[in-house]
Amino acid sequence: MNGTETSAPSSEAARPYIGGQALLEGVMMRSPHSFAIVCRRKSGELCVRERPIADERTGARALPLIRGMVTLVESLRLGSEALQYSSQIFEEDLVEEERAGAKPPSAGLSAFLGALASRASRALAALSLPVIALATRADGEGAPAVEKRGGGAGQLLMIVFALGLFVAAPQAGANLINRVFDLGLDLRSAGFQLITGAMKLTIVIGYLSLIRRIPEIYRVFQYHGAEHKTISTYEEQLDLTVANARGKTTLHPRCGTTFLVMVAMVSVVIFSAIGPLLPRIGPQGGLAENAVLFLMKLPFIPVLAAVTFELQRFFARYCTTGPLRVLLWPGFLVQKITTIEPDDDQLEVALASLRTTLWREAAVKSAPAQVTELRFPSYSDLATHAGYVSHG
């Protein structure tokens, strides 16, 4: 996600900032005091889960660089919670399909291979959850606190997978190129870090293009487009209707996909600067030196995220118009992989999530302090529900 940071209009400076993320058949939206998830079941029913969150944009958490590290951690926590909820709703439909016999059992080698491919794609999709959370998220101003939830070995496996994909694999690929073409580059040199950055971009683009082919992820990317369109509609202070959202672009400067692209570029500069300061262990280019360099890079990942966060804030605020807009295009080009034109039903889900978030934000003092879960037969029922109707 699913889906962003711009200045509030001067005529309505108090309007809350909105961030979001695309989910399995749903969209999460959040504001300084509100966190809402809306998912659609195959029956058309909308499942709503919302709760308050604390706005802690004060003190050290609001300082430049520190806020970037905090925001990334909190965004992943929120995104993980939202994805878990959307997975539960998605499972409800799968269970009902199996009970209804919607997919009669088949036999033979083709059925076995089909089941194996399905399991493999689902395993890949499951491992991709932290990547999807980063690629489809759109941050609001600040870093709201969230409740901590246990994830155990599953979450650890996903984190290890992400680190391997975006830290270890690019370095291994750069080392392979260095050896095959006999470049003789030191692992700490700017040239080696440039190749590593190029490998990182290649892996990001290739991986996102691969998982886009999984039907469930393809639809997540459609919801990512719906999330962006909805946030743009809100930021332009238009009525929250499908007609208004439909005409908006699926691209947004605060997108997590842009963040991933910028991380690859910023990493070249940061690791080129600190590389000469790192100790040498083992023969040049050997396994021991590569392993040590990988481990020494890990503590700098929060710094990398913090610097990238500040750069993205600057670009989103000052580079959306005029000649500086060219700085946004690398991220926009990759967003064309992770955002797909949504249909009206998907736009309704994103709009419903935003309406729910805005309701809590406006009623922060009178709204219930606990988690609220509601279900609506259709979007029109939600849009006319007491409280939500005033935010259309």
N, C-alpha and C positions, 0 to 999 in steps of 0.2 A: 502498500500500500503501500496501502494504500494506499495517500495522497501527500508546509508551504508557508513563507513569512513575508508580509508586507506591512507597511505602516498603515495605521488606521486613518481614515479620512479625517481631515481637520474639522469637518462639519459634524462629525460623530466620533470624537476622539475616544469616548468611553466604550465603544464597541469592542467586545472581547475578541481576541485572536483565536482562530480555529485551526486545529491540526487534525490529521486523520490517517487512516490506513485501510487498505483493501483487505478483505477477508474471503473465506470460502462462502460464497453466496451471501456476502454481506459487506458492510462498511462500518468502521469505527470512527467516531468523531470525538474530539475533546477540546475543551476550553479551559480557562484558568481554574474553574470550580466544578466542572462537569465532565463526565466520561460516559459515552453512550455507544452501544453496539446494536445494530439492527441487521437481522438476517432474514432472508426470505426462504420459506420452504416451498417444495414443488407444488403444494396446494395453493400457493399464492399468499398464505398466511405470513404476516410479519411478526418476528419474535424480537422483542425489545428488552435489553438489559442495560440499565443505567444506574449510576451511583455518583455520589459527590467525591471530589478529590481536593486535596489541600493545595492552595497556591502558595508556594514557598519561594517566590521570586524576590527574596530579600537577602541581605547580608552577603556572605561570601559566595553563595550559590548564584548570585546575579552578576558576579564579576566576569569580565571577559576572560576567555580561555577556560576558566573553571566551569562556567555555565554550559560550555560545549560538551565536556566530559560527563557532567551530570545529566544533561538532556539526552545524550545517547543511551546511557544506562536506563534512565527512566522510560524512554521511548521503547526500548526493547522489552522492558517489563510489561508496560501497557500493551504493547503489540502481542506479546506472548499470551497474556490473559485473554485478549480479544480473539486471537486465533484458536485458543482452546475452546472458548464458548462457541465460535462458529463451527468448529469441528464436531462438537456435541450435537448441534442442530442438524448438521449435515448427516451425521450418523443416524439420527431419527428417521430421515427419509430413506436411507439405505436399509435400515431394519424393516421399515414398513414395506418396502419393495420386495424384500426377501420373503416376508410373511405372506404377501399377496401373490407371490409366485410370478412377479412381473418379468423375471428373467428365468425361464425354465432351464433346468440343468442340461448340459450337453456332455458328450463323451468323446473320447478319441484324442489323438495327438494334438490336433488343432486347438481343442478346448484346453488341454494342458498348457500349451504354449501361450494361449491367450490369457489364461489365469496367471501364468508366470510373468508375462509382460505387464499385466495389470498390477501385480504385487510389486514388481520392480519400479514401475512408475509411481506407485503410491509411496514406496520407501524413499525414492528420490524426492518426491514432494514433501514428505515428512521431514527429511533432513534439510530441505531447503527453507524451512519455516523462518529461521533467523535472517536468511538472505532476503526472503520475500518481505519480512517485516521491515528491513532496512530499505529495500528498493521501492516499496509502495507507500512508505510513510510520508506524511507532510507535517512538519512541526509547526506548532503555534508558538507564540512568544513565551519564553520562559520554560521552566521544567517542572511540571506538577508532580507531586509525590504520589506514589501508588502503593497499594498494599502488596506485600511480598507474598508470593505463592511458590510452593515447592514444585520442583520439576524433576529432581532426582537425576538418575542416570540418563534419562532421555534428553533433558536440557543440556547436560554436560556433553553428550554425544553430538548434539547439534552445534554447540560452540566449538568443539574440536574440529568438526567437519568444516565450519566456516573459516577457522584459522588455517586449516590445512589448505583450503581452496584458495584463499586470498592472501596468505602470507607465505606458507611453505611452498606451494606449487609454483608461484611466480619466481621465487628465488631458485628453485630447482630447475625451472625452465631456462632462466637466465644463465645458470651455471652450465647447463647442457649446451646452449648456444656458444658460450665462451670456450668450451672444450672442443666442440665439433669444428668451429671455424678458427680455432687456435688463436683467439684474440689476445690471450695473455693478460686479461684485465684482472686487477686486484678486486676482491669481493667488496672492498670498502670504497672503491673509486666511483667517481661520478658517472663514468661510462657504464660500469656494471649496474649501478642503480637506475640508469636510464633504460637499460634493457629490461631490468626487473619491472619498472613501471609500465613499459610497453607490454610485457607479459601479463601483468596484472590487468590491464585494460582488455587485452585479448581474452583472458580467462573470464572476466566479468561479462563481456559481450557474448562470448560463446556459450557460457553457462546460462545466461538469461534467455538466449535464443533457444537453447535446448529445452529448458523447463517450460518455455512458452508452448511447446508442442504437446504437453500433457493437458488433456481437456480441462481438468479442474483448475489448473494454473492459468490456462488461457482465459477462463472466466474470471479468475481473480484479477487478471490484468484488465479485463473489461470493467470490473468494479473499480479498479485503480483510475481508469479514465473517468468513470462517473464521479468518483471522489474529487478529482481535480476540477471537473466542470461545475460541481456543486459549490466548492469553495470559491471558485472564481465568480460565480453568480452572487454569492454572499458578499465578497469583497467589493463588487461593483454596486452593492446596495440595491439589487434587483429583487423582485418578489421571488420566493423560493418555489418556482413552478417548473415542471418538466419542460415546458416550452422555452423558458428563459435559459435553463441549464443546457438544453440540447444544442444551442448554437455556440456554446463556449468551446475553447480548445481543450484538448486532453493534456496539454503540456503546462507545467508549472515550475517556476524557478526554485521553489523550496522542496522539490521532490527528493525523496531518498535516493532515487536512481542517479540524479545529478550529484548527490553527496558521494556515492560510490565512485563515480567518474573522477570527481575532484580529489578524493582520497588517493587514487592512483597517481595523479599528477603531483600533489603536495608531498607524497611519500618520497618522490625522487629528490626533491629539494632537501627535505629533512634528513633522510638517510645519507645523502651526499655530504651534508654538513657534519653529521656526527660520526660517519664512517671512519675517518682517519683517527678518531679518538678512541675507538674500540680496540681491545687487546687482540693479538693474533695467537691462535692456538692451532697447532697441527700444520701440515704442509699446505701451501697455497692451493685453494680450490678443492682440498680434500674433504672427505665426509665429516671429519671432526670440526674443521673450520666452518663448514656450512651449517652444521648443527648448532655450534656455539653462536654463530651470527644470528641464526633464527631465534634462539633463546634470548639473545641480547636485544633483539628488535621488539620483543613482546612488551616490555615496560614502556616503550615509546608509543605504543598504539593509542593510549588515551591522549597523549600530546598531539598526535597526528589527527585524531578526531576533533580535538578542541580547535586546532588551527583551521581545519577544513570547515568546521561549523561557523567560525567567525567570517571566513571568506565567503561562504554561501549566504550568510546574513547580508553582507555588504553587496554582493552581486544582486540578490533578490530585491534590495531596497533601492539601489542606485543604477542598476544596469538593465532595467527592464525596457527602457526606451532609448532611442538615439543610437549612435555608433557603438556604444559600449555593450549593446545587446549581443554583439558577436561573441562576447565572453560566455554567454549562456548556451550557445549552440552545441558545444560538445555534449553537455548534459541533455539537451533537448533531443539530439539525434539518438542517444541511447534510450531516452524515454519513449521513443517510437517503438521500441521493443516491449517495454513494460506497461505501456498504456494502449489500450485498444478501444475503439469506438463502442460505447455501451448502447444497449437498447433502452427503451423507455422504462421498462420494469426495473432495470438496474439503476437508472437515474432516480426512480422513486425510492429505492432503498437508501441511496446516499442522501437524498433530501430528507427522508424520514429520520435518519441518524442525526443530521444537522438540526432539524426541528427539535428533536428530543434534547440535544445538547443545549440549545439556546433556551429551552424551557427551564432546565435546571439552573442555567446561568442567571436567568432573570428572576427565578424564584429561590435563589440560594438560601435565603433565610427561612422561608416557609416550606420548602421541599423536604420530604422525609430524609433522614440522615442515613438510612440503610439502603441496601441494594434494592432496586425496584425491577420486577420482571412483569412485562405485559405482553399480550398477544392480540393482534388485530387481524380481522379477516382480509383486509385490503389496505392499500395506501390511503384511499379516500377516508376510511374509518379512522386511521391514525391522524390524518391532516385535520379532521374535524373534531378530534378529541379535545376536551377542555384543557387549555394550556398550550397545546401544540398549535392550535389554529391561529393564535396571535403572532406566530413566528413564520408566517408564510408570505 
